């Protein structure tokens, strides 16, 4: 079996990713380039420009003086015990295989094979595989073989199964690891079926402990373990007399009735079955193209990398970002107009809409390396935004917005991908509860369509600033129920904007208003979009309108710099222990501040440059307030007037004198508390009857 180190596995993953990307390499290299083989089959990959490549195999030996092996040669040498074969994988890789063409059976008295192994270490040699093109060496692969002889049973295997008795009552035996009838168990050094030659193969790797036959001697607390010469002070008063059958290893390995050995697990990879397209799509099922291939969109993997051929799952929205380093112009994108199975026996074609990016700050980050010869690349794809329209268990249409831009290299490009499933007028966003809101679920907003009288889903968002901290490049994130949070960004303002104070207030207010486009909020986490009863209006606190329209001296007052969303909710109960909250009101308010341009105070008339810029912060926040719902019954006039009988206000509570006999006592079942109370009453009556007062009454009765 060929052994691979951790670095080899890493290179193998890189090869697979490269093949999926269908890239083109200039150099040719074996991956891995060095293999330590212990089995009769060896494989490696030759990656790069493999056109016109031929292979040669030779057995080499290291120099006694330097320890190095001879240099690679393109002259074929066929005097080896190995067969060389190769096949083309993709467009730029060869899979090279080597297989041993001799027997690995150990020679013996009854061995009839001519090329058997004389020693347990059957084959130890160094192989050199050369990859050449036009008699020029391109790459070489070094293989160090270290193969042992295979041990075969002397007689054909039988179907007899070893029956192991119930180990709860009797020990497993003197050699517990001997579990194969008439055959040698590897690493079981106490197995009598293993010959001396075979035991030499694993003599230093024997199974330790009782399972390998190394039983612990009799414990020193046994009375039979001590002799009269080295008896301790407490012996034999505190020793234990116990038969040897009472072993601490009883039931250590098996517990139960008769068991039978199961087939040993295989280290071979299970065969990969081809994906079967479903008849009807269900949530989470992969979507297939018309030629039964996965419909893929690049997505982020769990290792922080980007998988270019990640399947798209039905009704699973996602957003992903893939960062790549561009040193040269990327190849043109593939044709996105593919036919996708709709899940109802037909296919839909992806419709492509092209758009040019206006702001590249979301996609590009400048390089820190010196640019000697900048290169211009046109129509580079920076984002793909898919919209998949679905109905019942299928797809009705697919559109993709392809955003391109002209960029200058070298640069770090952040490509953005997204997929949103749309059903009718509302997206397939998950509900926020059933029926009440759950914590950390988005607050559902809406806008009433006056034409159809159906509520359209709208957003209640907060800012999520990007790298530069500006509001123009900041992304939005939904307000999550029960999570108080605050976020903000920066707005660049010039001196000219400050002098036009009224227009500046309206501009900043419009920027803040884009966070909350909804006019309604759903009271429950699973709203009805056609029933206004499940929705409440969003109220906005009035603002002071009596403010000067123009600013002076680089100062503007009453600028709405903070948007606050106040959500009031009430707990309506619990469903299987999960609290269910209902929103009762939502109020939006603005906090105003004065913005002042900080000019250069060392000059005369410092605030005279109308293009003087300064960044000012604007923030947004959301606060959730729980209003407790009073579910207690109204208090009676007795509990209001006679407060001395109120157990919540007094240390002495007379109504709870017989508290263990009431339903409010939950320390034990009511039936047990009642039974114990009746027993106490019986003892009280018995004590009263047999006590002194009753005896005096009886004496007086008898005297009369």
C-alpha positions in Angstrom: 0.0 0.0 0.0 1.4 3.4 -1.0 2.0 5.8 2.0 1.4 9.5 1.6 2.5 12.2 4.0 0.4 15.2 5.0 2.1 17.4 2.4 1.3 14.9 -0.3 -2.4 15.0 0.6 -2.2 18.8 0.4 -0.6 18.7 -3.1 -3.3 16.3 -4.2 -6.1 18.6 -3.1 -4.4 21.4 -5.0 -4.3 19.3 -8.1 -8.0 18.6 -7.9 -8.8 22.2 -7.5 -6.6 23.1 -10.4 -8.3 20.5 -12.6 -11.7 21.8 -11.7 -10.5 25.3 -12.6 -9.3 24.0 -15.9 -6.1 26.2 -15.7 -3.1 25.9 -17.8 0.4 25.5 -16.3 3.8 26.2 -18.0 5.9 23.8 -15.9 5.7 20.1 -15.6 6.0 18.5 -12.2 5.2 15.2 -10.5 2.8 15.4 -7.5 4.1 13.9 -5.3 7.7 13.9 -6.6 8.9 11.3 -4.0 7.0 8.2 -2.8 7.9 5.7 -0.2 6.0 2.6 -1.4 5.1 -0.5 0.6 2.7 -2.1 -1.8 2.7 -3.5 -5.3 0.7 -0.6 -6.8 2.0 3.0 -7.1 0.4 6.1 -8.6 1.3 9.8 -9.1 0.2 12.8 -11.1 2.2 14.7 -13.7 0.8 18.2 -13.8 1.4 21.0 -16.3 1.8 21.2 -20.1 1.7 17.5 -20.8 1.5 17.7 -24.6 4.1 15.5 -26.3 5.2 13.9 -23.0 6.7 10.3 -22.9 7.7 8.3 -19.9 10.7 6.0 -19.1 11.2 3.8 -16.1 14.5 2.6 -14.7 15.9 1.0 -11.5 18.8 3.0 -10.0 21.1 2.5 -7.0 22.7 5.2 -4.9 26.4 5.8 -4.9 28.4 4.3 -2.1 30.6 7.4 -1.8 28.1 10.3 -2.0 24.8 8.5 -1.4 23.2 10.3 -4.4 21.4 8.6 -7.3 22.3 9.0 -11.0 20.7 11.9 -12.9 17.5 11.2 -14.8 17.7 10.1 -18.4 15.2 9.9 -21.2 16.6 6.5 -22.5 14.1 3.8 -21.6 15.3 0.9 -19.5 12.9 -2.1 -19.4 14.9 -4.4 -17.1 12.6 -3.8 -14.2 10.0 -5.8 -12.3 7.4 -3.0 -12.8 4.9 -2.2 -15.5 4.4 1.5 -16.3 1.0 2.8 -17.6 -0.5 6.3 -17.7 -3.7 8.0 -18.7 -4.7 11.6 -19.5 -6.7 13.3 -16.7 -8.4 16.5 -18.0 -6.3 18.7 -20.3 -3.1 19.2 -18.3 -2.5 16.2 -16.1 -1.4 12.5 -16.5 -2.1 9.8 -14.0 1.0 7.5 -13.9 0.6 4.0 -12.5 3.2 1.4 -11.7 2.3 -2.2 -10.9 4.6 -5.1 -9.8 4.8 -8.0 -12.2 6.2 -10.6 -9.9 4.9 -12.7 -7.0 5.2 -11.6 -3.3 4.7 -15.1 -1.9 7.3 -16.2 0.7 9.4 -19.2 -0.4 8.9 -22.5 1.5 9.1 -26.2 1.2 5.7 -26.5 -0.6 6.0 -23.3 -2.6 5.7 -23.9 -6.4 6.1 -20.3 -7.5 9.4 -19.6 -9.3 9.8 -15.9 -8.4 8.9 -16.3 -4.8 10.5 -14.2 -2.1 13.6 -15.6 -0.3 13.4 -13.2 2.6 10.6 -11.5 4.5 11.8 -8.2 3.0 11.0 -9.2 -0.5 11.8 -6.1 -2.5 13.9 -3.1 -1.7 15.0 -0.9 -4.6 14.9 2.7 -6.0 12.9 3.5 -9.1 13.3 6.5 -11.3 10.4 7.6 -13.6 11.4 10.3 -16.2 9.0 12.5 -18.1 10.5 13.7 -21.4 9.5 15.8 -24.4 11.6 15.7 -27.5 14.4 13.9 -25.7 14.5 16.7 -23.1 13.9 15.9 -19.4 10.9 17.8 -18.0 10.3 16.1 -14.6 11.4 13.1 -12.6 9.7 10.9 -10.0 11.8 9.0 -7.3 10.2 5.9 -5.7 11.7 4.1 -2.8 10.2 0.6 -2.5 10.2 -1.3 0.8 7.8 -4.3 0.3 7.5 -7.3 2.5 6.4 -10.8 1.4 2.7 -11.8 1.7 1.8 -14.6 4.0 -0.8 -17.0 2.6 -2.5 -19.8 4.6 -1.3 -23.3 3.9 -4.9 -24.5 3.3 -7.9 -22.8 1.7 -9.9 -20.7 4.2 -12.9 -22.3 5.7 -16.3 -20.9 6.6 -16.0 -22.0 10.2 -16.6 -19.2 12.7 -15.0 -19.1 16.1 -17.7 -19.2 18.8 -16.7 -17.2 21.8 -18.5 -18.1 25.0 -20.2 -15.6 27.3 -17.3 -13.7 28.9 -19.2 -12.4 31.8 -18.6 -15.7 33.7 -15.3 -17.1 32.3 -12.1 -15.6 31.1 -11.3 -15.3 27.4 -8.3 -17.6 27.5 -4.6 -17.5 27.7 -4.4 -15.6 24.3 -7.4 -13.3 23.9 -6.1 -11.8 20.6 -6.2 -15.2 18.9 -9.6 -14.7 17.3 -9.1 -16.4 13.8 -9.5 -20.2 13.8 -6.4 -21.9 12.3 -4.9 -18.7 11.0 -2.2 -16.3 12.2 -3.5 -13.0 13.7 -1.2 -10.1 13.0 0.5 -8.6 16.0 -0.8 -11.5 18.2 2.5 -12.8 19.5 0.9 -15.5 21.6 -1.0 -17.0 18.6 0.2 -20.6 18.1 -0.8 -20.5 14.5 2.0 -18.0 13.7 5.3 -19.5 12.6 8.6 -18.0 13.7 9.2 -16.5 10.3 5.9 -14.7 10.4 6.3 -13.6 14.0 9.6 -11.8 13.1 7.6 -9.5 10.9 5.8 -7.9 13.9 7.9 -9.1 16.9 8.4 -5.5 18.0 4.7 -4.5 17.5 3.0 -7.1 19.7 -0.4 -6.2 21.2 0.3 -5.1 24.8 -1.7 -6.0 27.9 -4.1 -8.8 28.8 -5.6 -8.8 25.2 -2.1 -9.7 23.9 -1.7 -12.5 26.4 0.4 -10.5 29.0 -1.7 -11.1 32.1 -0.9 -9.3 35.3 0.4 -11.5 38.2 -1.7 -12.2 41.2 -2.5 -9.0 43.1 -0.6 -8.5 46.4 -3.9 -8.4 48.4 -4.5 -12.0 47.6 -3.7 -14.3 50.6 -1.9 -16.7 48.3 0.4 -14.0 46.9 2.4 -13.4 50.0 5.1 -15.7 51.4 6.3 -16.0 55.0 9.5 -14.2 54.2 8.1 -10.8 53.0 4.8 -10.6 54.8 3.7 -7.1 55.6 2.6 -6.1 59.1 -1.1 -6.3 58.2 -0.8 -9.8 56.6 -2.8 -12.1 56.9 -5.5 -10.2 58.8 -6.4 -7.9 55.9 -5.7 -10.2 52.9 -8.4 -11.4 50.5 -9.1 -15.1 49.9 -10.6 -15.3 46.4 -10.5 -18.1 43.8 -8.5 -17.5 40.7 -11.7 -17.8 38.6 -12.8 -14.5 40.1 -10.5 -12.6 37.7 -10.8 -8.8 37.3 -10.6 -9.4 33.5 -13.9 -11.3 33.4 -16.2 -9.5 30.9 -13.4 -7.1 29.9 -13.5 -7.8 26.2 -17.1 -9.1 25.5 -20.3 -8.7 27.4 -23.3 -10.8 26.2 -24.1 -14.1 24.6 -22.1 -16.0 21.9 -20.6 -13.6 19.4 -19.2 -14.3 15.9 -16.3 -12.5 14.2 -17.4 -9.9 11.6 -15.5 -9.1 8.4 -12.6 -6.8 8.9 -13.1 -3.2 7.7 -11.6 -2.3 4.4 -9.3 0.6 3.9 -10.3 1.0 0.3 -12.3 4.1 -0.7 -16.0 3.3 -1.3 -17.0 3.6 -4.9 -18.5 6.9 -5.8 -21.9 6.7 -7.3 -23.1 9.2 -9.9 -25.6 11.7 -8.6 -29.2 10.9 -9.6 -31.3 14.0 -10.5 -34.6 14.0 -8.4 -37.9 13.9 -10.1 -39.2 16.9 -8.0 -37.0 19.3 -6.1 -37.3 19.5 -2.4 -35.6 22.0 -0.1 -31.9 21.2 0.1 -31.8 19.0 -3.0 -29.0 19.9 -5.6 -30.2 21.5 -8.8 -29.2 19.8 -12.1 -28.6 21.0 -15.6 -30.1 19.5 -18.6 -27.1 17.2 -19.2 -27.4 15.7 -15.6 -24.6 17.8 -14.2 -24.7 19.9 -11.0 -25.8 23.5 -11.5 -22.9 25.2 -9.7 -22.0 28.7 -8.4 -18.8 29.5 -6.5 -19.4 29.4 -2.7 -17.3 29.7 0.4 -16.2 26.4 1.9 -15.8 25.6 5.6 -12.0 25.9 5.4 -12.2 29.6 4.4 -11.5 28.8 0.7 -13.7 29.2 -2.3 -15.2 26.2 -4.1 -15.7 27.1 -7.7 -18.0 24.1 -8.5 -20.3 24.1 -5.5 -23.8 22.8 -6.2 -26.8 25.1 -5.7 -29.3 23.7 -3.2 -33.1 24.2 -3.9 -34.6 27.0 -1.7 -31.2 27.7 0.0 -30.2 31.4 -0.3 -26.6 32.3 0.0 -24.0 35.0 -0.4 -20.3 34.3 -0.9 -17.1 36.2 -1.6 -14.0 34.9 -3.3 -10.8 36.8 -3.1 -8.3 36.2 -5.9 -4.9 37.8 -6.7 -4.8 39.0 -10.3 -1.4 39.3 -12.0 -2.7 38.9 -15.5 -6.1 39.4 -17.2 -8.4 36.5 -16.4 -9.9 34.5 -19.3 -13.4 35.5 -20.5 -16.2 33.9 -18.4 -18.0 30.8 -19.6 -21.4 31.1 -21.2 -23.9 31.5 -18.4 -26.9 30.7 -20.6 -27.3 27.0 -19.6 -30.4 24.8 -19.5 -31.4 23.8 -16.0 -33.9 21.1 -15.1 -37.0 22.7 -13.7 -38.0 19.7 -11.6 -41.2 19.0 -13.5 -39.8 17.2 -16.6 -38.8 20.3 -18.6 -35.9 22.8 -18.5 -35.4 26.6 -18.1 -32.7 28.7 -19.7 -30.7 31.1 -17.5 -31.3 34.7 -18.7 -28.3 37.0 -18.4 -28.5 40.7 -17.7 -25.2 42.7 -18.0 -24.4 45.7 -15.9 -21.3 47.8 -15.4 -20.1 48.5 -11.8 -20.2 52.1 -10.8 -18.3 51.9 -7.5 -15.3 49.4 -7.4 -14.5 49.9 -3.7 -16.6 46.8 -2.9 -14.6 44.6 -5.3 -11.0 45.9 -5.5 -8.2 46.6 -3.0 -5.0 48.2 -4.3 -1.7 46.3 -4.4 1.2 47.2 -2.1 3.7 46.0 -4.7 5.5 48.5 -7.0 3.8 48.6 -10.4 6.3 48.7 -13.2 4.0 48.1 -16.2 0.3 48.4 -15.3 -2.0 46.4 -17.4 -5.6 47.3 -18.3 -8.2 44.5 -18.3 -11.7 45.2 -19.8 -15.0 43.5 -18.9 -13.8 41.6 -15.9 -16.6 39.8 -14.0 -16.8 41.1 -10.5 -20.2 39.8 -9.3 -22.9 37.3 -10.3 -26.3 37.7 -8.7 -28.7 34.9 -9.5 -32.5 35.1 -9.0 -34.3 31.7 -9.2 -38.0 31.8 -9.4 -39.8 28.8 -8.0 -43.3 27.4 -7.8 -44.4 24.3 -5.9 -41.6 21.7 -6.4 -39.9 23.2 -9.5 -38.3 26.2 -11.1 -40.1 28.6 -13.4 -37.3 31.0 -14.4 -33.6 31.9 -13.6 -32.0 35.2 -14.2 -28.4 36.3 -13.4 -27.1 39.9 -13.2 -23.5 39.8 -14.5 -21.6 42.9 -13.2 -18.4 43.7 -15.0 -15.7 46.4 -14.6 -12.5 47.7 -16.2 -9.6 47.2 -13.8 -5.9 47.9 -13.7 -3.5 45.1 -12.7 -2.0 44.0 -10.4 -4.9 44.1 -7.9 -6.7 41.9 -5.4 -10.2 41.2 -6.7 -13.2 40.2 -4.4 -15.8 38.5 -6.5 -19.2 38.4 -5.0 -21.8 35.7 -5.7 -25.4 35.3 -4.5 -28.5 33.2 -5.1 -32.0 34.2 -4.0 -35.1 32.1 -4.5 -38.2 34.1 -5.3 -41.8 32.8 -5.2 -44.3 35.3 -6.5 -44.0 38.6 -4.7 -42.0 37.5 -1.6 -38.6 35.8 -1.3 -38.2 32.5 0.3 -36.7 34.0 3.4 -37.3 31.8 6.4 -39.9 32.8 9.0 -38.8 34.3 12.3 -40.8 31.9 14.4 -44.1 30.0 14.7 -46.0 31.9 15.8 -44.1 34.3 18.0 -40.7 35.7 17.3 -37.6 33.7 18.2 -34.4 35.4 19.5 -31.8 36.1 16.8 -34.3 35.9 14.0 -34.8 38.9 11.6 -37.6 41.4 12.3 -40.1 41.1 9.4 -41.1 44.4 7.8 -43.5 45.1 5.0 -45.1 47.7 2.6 -48.7 47.7 1.7 -49.3 47.5 -2.1 -52.3 49.7 -2.7 -53.1 48.0 -6.0 -53.1 44.4 -4.9 -53.7 45.1 -1.2 -50.9 42.5 -0.5 -48.1 43.3 1.9 -44.7 43.2 0.2 -41.7 42.2 2.4 -39.4 45.1 3.2 -36.2 45.4 5.2 -35.4 46.8 8.6 -31.6 47.0 8.5 -28.5 48.3 10.3 -25.2 49.2 8.8 -22.3 46.8 8.4 -19.4 49.0 7.4 -16.6 47.9 5.0 -12.9 48.5 5.0 -13.0 52.2 4.4 -15.8 52.9 6.9 -17.8 55.0 4.5 -21.6 54.7 4.2 -21.4 54.5 0.4 -19.5 51.2 0.6 -21.2 49.8 3.7 -23.4 46.7 3.5 -26.6 46.2 5.4 -27.6 43.5 7.9 -31.1 42.8 9.2 -32.1 43.8 12.7 -32.4 40.6 14.8 -35.2 40.2 17.3 -34.0 40.5 20.9 -30.5 41.6 20.1 -29.7 45.2 21.0 -27.0 46.5 18.6 -25.4 49.7 17.3 -23.5 50.4 14.1 -22.4 53.3 12.1 -20.4 54.7 9.2 -18.8 57.9 7.9 -20.2 60.5 5.5 -17.8 62.9 3.7 -19.1 66.5 3.9 -17.6 69.6 2.3 -17.6 73.2 3.5 -20.1 74.0 0.8 -22.5 71.3 2.1 -22.3 72.8 5.6 -23.3 76.2 4.3 -26.4 74.7 2.6 -27.6 73.4 6.0 -31.2 72.6 5.0 -30.1 70.4 2.0 -27.5 68.7 4.2 -30.2 67.7 6.8 -32.4 66.2 4.1 -29.5 64.3 2.5 -28.4 62.8 5.8 -32.0 62.0 6.7 -32.4 60.2 3.4 -29.3 58.1 4.0 -30.7 57.1 7.4 -34.2 56.4 6.0 -32.7 53.8 3.5 -32.1 51.6 6.5 -35.8 51.2 7.2 -37.8 51.0 4.0 -40.7 49.2 5.7 -43.8 51.0 6.9 -45.3 48.0 8.7 -43.9 45.4 11.0 -45.2 41.9 11.5 -46.4 41.2 15.0 -45.6 37.5 14.8 -42.7 35.5 13.3 -45.0 33.9 10.7 -47.1 36.6 9.3 -50.0 36.6 6.8 -49.1 38.9 4.0 -52.7 39.4 3.0 -54.1 40.3 6.5 -53.4 43.6 8.1 -54.4 42.2 11.5 -50.9 40.6 11.8 -49.1 43.9 11.2 -48.6 47.2 13.1 -47.6 50.6 11.7 -44.1 52.0 12.3 -44.4 55.4 14.0 -41.8 58.1 13.6 -41.3 60.7 16.2 -41.8 64.3 15.0 -38.8 66.5 14.4 -38.2 70.2 15.1 -38.7 72.0 11.8 -37.8 75.5 13.0 -34.1 75.4 12.1 -32.1 77.8 10.0 -31.8 76.9 6.4 -28.2 78.2 6.0 -25.2 77.6 8.2 -22.4 80.0 9.1 -18.7 79.7 10.0 -18.5 76.1 8.8 -21.3 74.9 11.2 -24.7 73.3 10.7 -27.0 72.5 13.6 -29.8 70.0 14.0 -28.3 67.4 11.7 -30.0 64.0 12.2 -26.9 61.9 12.9 -28.5 58.9 14.7 -31.4 56.6 13.8 -32.9 54.7 16.7 -35.4 51.8 16.3 -37.3 51.0 19.4 -39.2 47.7 19.3 -41.7 46.9 22.1 -42.8 43.3 22.5 -44.7 41.2 25.0 -44.3 37.5 26.0 -47.5 35.6 25.1 -46.5 32.2 26.5 -44.3 29.2 25.8 -44.4 26.5 23.2 -42.5 23.4 24.4 -40.5 25.6 26.7 -39.6 28.1 24.0 -40.9 31.7 24.8 -43.1 33.2 22.2 -42.9 37.0 21.9 -45.2 39.3 19.9 -44.3 42.8 18.7 -46.7 45.4 19.9 -45.2 48.7 18.6 -42.2 50.0 16.7 -41.0 53.6 16.9 -38.3 55.4 14.9 -36.6 58.5 16.3 -33.7 60.7 15.2 -31.1 62.3 17.4 -29.8 65.6 16.1 -26.3 67.0 16.5 -24.3 70.0 15.3 -21.7 69.4 12.6 -18.7 71.8 12.5 -15.9 71.8 10.0 -12.5 71.9 11.7 -10.6 74.5 9.6 -6.9 75.5 9.8 -6.9 78.0 12.7 -3.4 79.3 11.8 -4.7 81.2 8.7 -6.8 84.2 8.4 -10.4 83.4 7.4 -9.7 79.6 7.7 -13.2 78.4 6.5 -13.1 79.9 3.0 -12.3 76.9 0.9 -15.6 75.4 -0.3 -14.0 72.1 -1.2 -12.6 71.4 2.3 -13.8 67.9 3.2 -14.3 66.2 6.6 -15.8 62.9 7.5 -18.7 62.9 10.0 -20.1 59.8 11.7 -23.7 58.7 11.5 -25.0 55.8 13.5 -28.0 53.5 13.8 -29.2 51.4 16.7 -32.1 49.0 17.7 -33.4 48.4 21.2 -35.9 45.8 22.3 -38.1 46.3 25.3 -40.2 43.5 26.9 -43.5 44.6 28.4 -44.6 41.9 30.9 -48.1 40.6 30.4 -50.2 40.6 33.5 -51.9 37.2 33.5 -52.7 37.2 37.3 -56.4 37.3 38.3 -57.6 40.6 39.8 -57.1 41.0 43.5 -60.2 40.7 45.7 -61.4 43.4 48.1 -60.4 41.1 51.0 -56.8 40.9 49.9 -56.8 44.7 49.3 -58.3 45.7 52.6 -57.0 43.1 54.9 -53.3 43.3 54.2 -52.3 41.5 57.4 -53.5 38.3 55.8 -51.3 38.9 52.7 -48.5 36.3 52.7 -46.4 38.5 50.4 -46.3 41.4 52.9 -46.1 39.7 56.2 -43.6 37.3 57.9 -46.5 35.3 59.5 -48.8 33.8 57.0 -51.9 32.3 58.7 -53.5 31.0 55.4 -50.5 28.7 55.0 -50.7 27.1 58.4 -51.6 23.8 56.7 -49.4 24.5 53.7 -48.2 20.8 53.3 -51.8 19.8 52.8 -52.6 22.4 50.1 -52.1 22.3 46.4 -49.4 24.9 46.6 -46.9 22.5 48.2 -44.9 20.9 45.4 -42.1 19.3 47.4 -43.6 15.8 46.9 -46.6 14.3 45.2 -49.9 15.5 46.6 -51.1 12.0 47.5 -48.0 11.4 49.7 -48.3 14.7 51.4 -52.0 14.1 52.2 -51.2 10.6 53.5 -48.5 11.9 55.8 -50.8 14.7 57.0 -53.5 12.2 57.9 -51.0 10.1 59.8 -50.0 13.2 61.8 -53.7 14.0 62.6 -54.2 10.4 63.7 -51.2 10.6 66.1 -52.6 14.0 67.4 -56.0 12.4 68.1 -54.4 9.3 69.7 -52.2 11.5 72.0 -55.3 13.6 73.0 -57.3 10.4 73.8 -54.5 8.8 75.8 -53.2 12.0 77.3 -53.8 13.6 80.8 -56.9 15.6 79.9 -58.8 12.7 78.6 -57.7 10.5 81.5 -59.0 13.1 84.0 -62.3 13.3 82.2 -62.6 9.5 82.3 -61.9 9.4 86.0 -64.5 12.0 86.7 -67.0 10.1 84.6 -66.3 6.9 86.5 -66.5 8.7 89.9 -69.8 10.1 89.0 
